[in-house]
Amino acid sequence: MNYVRTALFLLWASLSVQAKDYPASLFGIYSDGATLNTRSIQYAIDHIHANGGGRLVFYVGRYLTGSVHLKSNVTLHLEEGAVLMGSLNPFDYDRHVWTALVFGENQQNIAITGKGVIDGQGRQLARNVVNVIQKGLVKDQFRFDRPEAEARAVLIYFKGCQRVKLQTVTLRNAASWVQIYDQCRNVQLSGITVDSKAYWNNDGIDIVDSDSVSVTDSYIDSSDDGICLKSHEASQVCQNIYVRNCTIRSSANAIKFGTASYGGFRNIKMVQNKVYDTYRSAIALEAVDGGFVENVEIDSLVAVNTGNAIFLRIGERVKGKKGRLENVRLSNIRVEVPATKADAGYEYEGPIEDMPRNVSPSSIVGMPDALVNNVTLKNVEIIYPGGGSSMVANVPTTALDKVPEKPTAYPDFSMFGELPAWGFYVRHAQNIRFDNVKLTCLKKDYRPAVVLDDVKQANLTPMFITDPDRKKQAVYSAHSSGLTLPGR
């Protein structure tokens, strides 16, 4: 894959907004945590933009604000000890598709830097949004007894921007998704910290239909998906994405893309990342809305206490538009799956759902007329707790048709309920290669390690299976052809 553009765009920093520093106090911006500074901050941004660009510098203190709009060649610089605080009043925020604290729309050379904090005060803000909805002041679908995600303020919403940088800042407590980069180009997120468990839908980072994005040396702890790629428009592609040396914890999925997959994803590379205490999948790649996923490489990932290791899925949530998922390489990966709930004790835990079922295997699942194609797993080790019992939910390998297809369902590793394998379940796929894959089951499990159903041209050697129950068949295949399977 070609990631040259992703690397070259980093050179933009030397040409960006270094013209002049402006202290926040120059514009009558108060750091007392009580004065609403929205108009003063916006005036400062507009002034700096009109005078050739520069940095608006916030020193130690707490700066209360509603929505502000970042302009070209302007940097918000938060010194250590500076906190940009979101207002608790829902009417202090603008809504341009999304509600946000910091907007940037069709701007260039914009940045947020420094060791300070942006704190959305999201829990109380979200509750205040609920109050104005219930009073009839704001209309909202109010599904699941909560406001729609777009009605709650994200911390950052950048749309159509070029040459964007976030560096070393901490983003805390959004009322919705934390940060969105929508149809942006040349985005650098470096050394940032996301600590957002204040409310529902707290995705750590959302990259939507953007081109040439790097996320490096960052820490993400979120109550929803950690690093999430989306494609909202059929005419757009999310491409040339590079993620390196990040640590992720999530009460949903750690690395996920494709829940919104109307366009496509291509040329994605993720290396040397860590995942822990994550409720759903360490890796979830999904093409379920008519778009495509292609040319994805995930290398050197370690995941501990994670509810599921790998989930690849093609679906058809838009009638008549089947997804496409191909050319995926997963290498040098080690995952430890627990017997218990991986995010137990965290605020806003993932829901207990699709029960009863035993611990789910990793899965690669397409559709009968849309096969997952060309997936390679090399040097992959997954350790499972075992202990699966047929008394919980028996789906014997002789009755694979009991596993539902669910083409229109929301994609997630637990969507099929009980699966007939403890290690890997592969259905409706072709050109699958396992090279030095190690599957370990710590306790006896009534299921075989691997089940292949409607799989064409698969090579599962070398593969090493450790299972306390050596008497049962390790790999079971049905309706498949062109298989090379490991011996016992």
C-alpha positions in Angstrom: 0.0 0.0 0.0 1.1 3.6 -0.7 1.2 5.8 2.4 3.6 8.4 0.9 0.9 11.2 1.0 0.2 10.4 4.6 3.8 11.0 5.5 4.5 14.0 3.3 1.7 16.1 4.7 3.4 16.4 8.0 5.7 18.9 6.5 2.9 21.5 6.5 3.7 22.4 10.1 6.8 24.4 9.2 4.7 26.6 7.0 1.7 27.0 9.4 0.6 29.6 11.8 3.7 30.9 13.5 3.2 34.6 12.8 2.5 35.9 16.3 1.3 35.0 19.8 -1.7 36.8 21.2 -2.5 36.3 25.0 -6.2 35.6 25.7 -6.3 38.4 28.2 -5.6 40.9 25.4 -9.2 40.4 24.2 -10.9 40.5 27.6 -11.1 36.7 27.9 -11.5 35.8 31.6 -10.0 32.7 33.3 -12.3 32.6 36.3 -14.4 29.6 35.1 -17.6 31.7 35.5 -17.5 34.5 32.8 -18.9 33.3 29.5 -16.2 34.2 26.9 -17.8 33.1 23.7 -17.9 36.4 21.9 -14.5 37.5 23.2 -12.9 34.3 22.0 -14.6 34.5 18.6 -13.5 38.2 18.3 -9.9 37.1 19.0 -10.0 34.3 16.4 -11.4 36.7 13.8 -8.8 39.4 14.6 -5.9 37.0 14.4 -7.2 35.5 11.1 -7.6 39.0 9.6 -4.1 40.0 10.6 -2.1 37.2 9.0 -2.6 34.4 11.5 -1.0 33.3 14.8 -1.7 31.7 18.1 -4.4 32.6 20.7 -2.6 31.6 23.9 -4.6 30.5 27.0 -2.5 30.5 30.2 -3.4 28.8 33.5 -7.1 29.2 34.3 -10.6 28.0 33.4 -12.1 29.6 30.3 -15.9 29.2 29.9 -17.3 29.3 26.4 -20.0 28.3 24.0 -19.4 27.5 20.3 -16.5 29.2 18.6 -15.5 28.9 14.9 -11.8 28.5 14.2 -10.5 30.4 11.1 -7.6 29.8 8.7 -4.1 30.3 10.0 -5.2 30.4 13.6 -4.1 28.1 16.4 -5.7 27.7 19.8 -2.8 27.1 22.2 -3.6 25.9 25.7 -0.7 26.1 28.1 -0.5 23.5 30.8 -3.1 24.3 33.4 -5.4 26.0 30.9 -8.9 24.5 30.6 -11.3 25.5 27.8 -14.7 24.7 29.4 -17.9 24.1 27.5 -20.9 26.0 28.7 -23.7 24.0 30.5 -26.4 26.0 28.7 -27.5 24.2 25.5 -28.4 27.5 23.9 -24.8 28.6 24.0 -24.0 26.2 21.1 -24.4 26.4 17.4 -25.6 23.5 15.3 -24.2 23.0 11.7 -25.4 19.4 11.2 -23.6 18.7 14.4 -23.6 20.7 17.6 -20.0 21.5 18.6 -17.8 23.5 21.0 -15.1 24.2 18.4 -16.1 24.4 14.7 -13.8 24.6 11.7 -15.5 24.6 8.3 -13.6 24.9 5.0 -10.6 26.4 6.7 -6.9 25.8 6.2 -3.9 25.7 8.6 -5.8 25.4 11.8 -4.5 23.8 15.0 -5.1 23.2 18.7 -1.9 22.7 20.6 -0.4 22.7 24.1 -0.7 20.6 27.2 -4.0 22.1 28.3 -7.5 20.6 28.4 -10.7 21.0 26.5 -13.5 19.9 28.9 -17.0 19.7 27.5 -18.7 19.1 30.9 -20.7 16.6 28.9 -22.6 14.8 31.5 -24.3 17.9 32.9 -24.7 19.5 29.5 -26.4 16.4 28.1 -28.8 16.4 31.0 -29.6 20.0 30.4 -30.3 19.1 26.7 -32.7 16.5 28.0 -34.4 19.2 30.1 -35.0 21.6 27.2 -36.3 18.7 25.0 -38.7 17.7 27.7 -39.9 21.3 28.1 -40.7 21.3 24.4 -38.1 24.0 23.6 -36.1 21.8 21.3 -37.5 19.1 19.0 -35.6 15.8 19.0 -36.4 12.1 18.3 -35.2 11.3 21.9 -34.6 7.7 21.1 -33.6 5.4 24.0 -34.5 8.3 26.4 -31.6 10.3 25.2 -31.1 13.2 22.8 -29.8 12.4 19.3 -26.0 12.5 19.1 -26.1 15.5 16.7 -28.0 17.6 19.3 -25.3 17.1 22.0 -22.1 19.1 21.7 -19.0 17.3 20.4 -15.8 19.0 21.4 -14.4 19.4 17.8 -16.2 19.4 14.5 -14.0 20.1 11.4 -15.6 19.8 8.0 -13.8 20.3 4.7 -10.6 21.6 6.3 -7.1 21.2 5.1 -3.9 21.0 7.1 -5.2 20.4 10.6 -3.2 19.7 13.6 -3.9 18.7 17.2 -0.9 18.2 19.4 -0.5 17.1 23.0 -3.9 18.5 24.2 -6.3 16.6 26.4 -10.0 16.2 25.3 -12.3 15.4 28.1 -16.0 14.7 28.7 -17.8 15.4 25.5 -21.6 15.2 25.6 -21.5 13.2 22.3 -18.7 12.1 19.9 -15.4 13.7 21.0 -14.0 14.9 17.7 -15.0 14.6 14.1 -12.9 15.2 11.0 -15.3 15.2 8.1 -14.1 15.4 4.5 -10.8 16.9 5.7 -7.4 16.5 4.2 -4.0 16.4 5.8 -4.9 15.9 9.4 -2.2 15.3 12.1 -3.3 14.1 15.6 -0.1 13.7 17.7 0.3 12.9 21.4 -3.3 13.7 22.3 -5.2 12.3 25.2 -8.9 11.5 25.0 -10.7 10.9 28.3 -14.4 10.9 27.6 -16.8 8.6 29.5 -19.3 11.3 30.5 -22.3 10.2 28.4 -23.5 7.9 25.6 -21.9 7.9 22.1 -18.5 9.1 23.3 -16.5 7.9 20.3 -12.9 8.9 20.9 -11.9 9.9 17.3 -14.2 9.9 14.3 -12.5 10.2 10.8 -15.2 10.6 8.2 -14.5 10.5 4.4 -11.1 12.2 5.0 -7.8 11.8 3.2 -4.3 11.6 4.6 -4.8 11.4 8.3 -2.3 10.3 11.0 -3.0 9.5 14.6 0.2 8.9 16.5 1.4 8.5 20.1 -2.0 9.1 21.5 -4.2 7.7 24.4 -7.9 7.1 23.9 -10.3 6.1 26.7 -13.9 6.4 25.6 -17.3 4.9 26.4 -18.0 4.3 22.7 -15.7 3.3 19.8 -12.1 4.3 20.3 -10.8 5.1 16.8 -13.7 5.0 14.4 -13.6 5.5 10.6 -16.8 6.3 8.8 -18.0 7.1 5.3 -21.2 9.1 5.3 -21.6 9.7 1.6 -21.6 7.2 -1.3 -19.5 9.6 -3.4 -16.7 9.9 -0.8 -13.9 7.7 0.4 -12.0 7.6 3.7 -8.5 6.9 2.7 -4.7 7.0 3.4 -5.1 6.7 7.2 -2.2 5.9 9.4 -2.5 5.0 13.1 0.7 4.3 15.2 1.6 3.8 18.8 -1.8 4.5 20.3 -3.4 3.0 23.4 -7.1 2.4 23.3 -9.8 1.5 25.8 -13.5 1.4 24.9 -16.8 0.3 26.2 -17.5 -0.6 22.6 -14.9 -1.4 19.9 -11.3 -0.3 20.0 -10.6 0.0 16.2 -13.7 0.1 14.1 -14.8 1.3 10.7 -17.8 0.7 8.5 -20.9 1.2 10.6 -21.4 4.1 8.3 -20.0 2.7 5.1 -21.9 4.4 2.2 -18.7 5.3 0.3 -15.6 3.4 1.1 -12.3 2.9 2.9 -9.0 2.3 1.3 -5.3 2.3 2.2 -5.5 2.1 6.0 -2.4 1.2 8.0 -2.3 0.7 11.8 0.9 -0.4 13.5 2.2 -0.9 17.1 -1.1 -0.2 18.9 -2.4 -1.5 22.3 -5.9 -2.2 23.5 -7.2 -3.0 27.0 -10.4 -3.4 28.9 -12.5 -3.2 25.8 -16.0 -4.5 25.8 -16.5 -5.4 22.1 -13.9 -6.1 19.4 -10.2 -5.1 19.3 -10.6 -4.9 15.5 -14.0 -4.5 13.7 -14.0 -3.9 9.9 -17.5 -3.6 8.4 -18.9 -3.0 4.9 -22.6 -2.9 5.6 -24.1 0.1 3.8 -23.2 -0.5 0.2 -19.6 0.8 0.4 -16.2 -1.0 0.3 -13.3 -1.8 2.6 -10.0 -2.5 0.8 -6.3 -2.5 1.3 -6.2 -2.6 5.1 -3.1 -3.5 7.1 -3.1 -3.9 10.9 0.3 -4.9 12.3 1.7 -5.3 15.8 -1.4 -5.1 17.9 -1.6 -6.3 21.5 -5.1 -6.5 23.2 -5.7 -7.7 26.7 -9.1 -8.2 28.5 -11.0 -7.6 25.3 -14.4 -9.1 24.7 -13.7 -10.1 21.1 -10.6 -10.2 18.9 -11.5 -9.8 15.3 -14.8 -9.1 13.5 -15.0 -8.7 9.7 -18.5 -8.3 8.2 -20.3 -7.6 4.9 -23.9 -6.6 5.2 -26.8 -5.0 3.3 -28.4 -2.4 5.5 -29.4 -0.4 2.4 -31.6 -2.6 0.4 -30.0 -3.7 -2.9 -26.6 -2.3 -1.9 -24.2 -5.0 -0.7 -20.8 -4.1 0.7 -17.4 -5.2 -0.5 -14.6 -6.2 1.9 -11.2 -7.4 0.5 -7.5 -7.3 0.7 -7.1 -7.2 4.5 -3.8 -8.2 6.2 -3.7 -8.7 10.0 -0.3 -9.6 11.3 1.7 -9.9 14.6 -1.4 -9.7 16.8 -1.9 -11.1 20.2 -5.3 -10.9 22.0 -6.5 -12.2 25.4 -10.3 -12.7 25.6 -11.7 -12.9 29.1 -14.6 -15.1 30.4 -16.2 -12.0 32.1 -17.3 -8.6 30.9 -14.2 -6.7 29.8 -15.4 -3.2 30.8 -17.1 -4.1 34.1 -16.9 -1.2 36.5 -16.4 1.6 34.0 -18.9 4.5 33.6 -21.4 3.8 30.8 -20.5 0.1 30.3 -21.5 -1.7 27.1 -24.9 -3.4 27.4 -25.4 -7.1 28.3 -27.0 -8.3 25.2 -27.7 -11.3 22.8 -27.8 -13.7 25.7 -27.7 -16.5 26.4 -24.5 -17.3 24.5 -21.0 -18.5 25.2 -17.9 -16.4 24.6 -17.9 -15.5 20.9 -15.1 -16.4 18.5 -13.4 -14.1 16.1 -15.4 -14.1 12.8 -15.2 -13.3 9.1 -18.7 -13.3 7.8 -19.9 -12.2 4.3 -23.1 -12.8 2.5 -24.0 -15.7 0.2 -23.7 -13.4 -2.8 -21.1 -11.0 -1.4 -18.0 -12.9 -0.2 -15.3 -11.5 2.0 -12.2 -11.8 -0.2 -8.5 -12.1 0.3 -7.9 -11.9 4.0 -4.5 -12.9 5.5 -3.8 -13.5 9.2 -0.1 -14.0 9.9 1.5 -14.5 13.3 -1.8 -14.1 15.2 -2.3 -15.5 18.7 -5.7 -15.4 20.4 -6.2 -16.9 23.9 -9.8 -17.7 24.8 -11.2 -18.6 28.2 -13.1 -21.7 26.9 -15.8 -23.1 29.1 -18.5 -23.0 26.5 -21.4 -25.3 27.3 -24.0 -26.8 25.0 -26.5 -26.3 27.9 -26.3 -22.5 27.3 -27.2 -22.3 23.6 -26.5 -25.4 21.5 -25.8 -24.8 17.8 -24.2 -28.0 16.7 -21.9 -28.0 13.7 -24.4 -30.3 12.0 -27.0 -27.5 12.0 -25.1 -24.4 10.8 -28.3 -23.1 9.2 -29.4 -22.1 12.7 -26.9 -19.2 12.6 -29.0 -16.3 11.1 -27.8 -14.3 8.2 -29.0 -10.9 9.5 -28.0 -8.8 6.4 -29.8 -5.7 7.6 -28.8 -5.8 11.3 -26.5 -3.5 13.0 -23.0 -5.1 12.8 -21.3 -6.4 15.9 -19.5 -9.5 17.0 -22.4 -10.7 19.1 -25.1 -10.1 16.4 -25.5 -13.8 15.5 -26.0 -14.9 19.1 -24.4 -18.3 19.8 -21.7 -19.3 17.2 -20.6 -22.9 16.7 -16.8 -22.3 17.2 -14.8 -21.1 20.1 -11.8 -19.7 18.1 -12.8 -18.6 14.5 -16.1 -18.7 12.6 -15.7 -18.0 8.8 -18.7 -17.9 6.5 -19.3 -16.7 2.9 -15.6 -16.0 2.2 -12.9 -16.8 -0.3 -9.1 -16.6 -0.5 -8.5 -16.8 3.3 -5.0 -17.5 4.5 -4.0 -18.3 8.1 -0.2 -18.3 8.5 1.1 -19.2 11.9 -2.2 -18.6 13.7 -2.3 -19.9 17.3 -5.6 -20.5 19.1 -5.6 -21.4 22.7 -8.7 -22.5 24.7 -8.0 -22.5 28.5 -11.0 -24.7 29.5 -13.0 -27.4 27.8 -15.5 -26.0 25.3 -18.1 -28.1 23.5 -17.4 -26.3 20.2 -14.6 -27.0 17.7 -11.9 -24.4 17.4 -12.7 -23.4 13.8 -15.8 -23.6 11.7 -15.8 -22.9 7.9 -19.1 -22.5 6.2 -19.3 -21.7 2.5 -15.6 -20.9 2.2 -13.7 -21.1 -1.0 -9.9 -21.4 -1.4 -8.7 -21.2 2.2 -5.3 -22.2 3.5 -5.1 -22.6 7.2 -1.6 -23.9 7.6 0.4 -23.6 9.6 -2.2 -23.2 12.4 -1.7 -24.4 16.0 -4.7 -25.2 18.2 -4.4 -25.8 22.0 -7.7 -27.3 23.3 -8.1 -29.3 26.6 -10.6 -31.5 24.8 -8.4 -33.3 22.3 -11.0 -35.8 21.4 -13.2 -33.6 19.3 -12.6 -32.3 15.8 -10.5 -29.1 15.7 -11.7 -27.7 12.4 -15.1 -28.3 10.9 -16.0 -27.3 7.3 -19.3 -27.4 5.4 -20.3 -26.3 1.9 -16.7 -25.3 1.2 -14.1 -26.1 -1.4 -10.3 -25.7 -2.0 -9.4 -26.0 1.6 -6.0 -26.7 3.1 -6.5 -27.6 6.7 -4.1 -28.3 9.6 -3.7 -31.8 11.0 -4.2 -32.7 14.6 
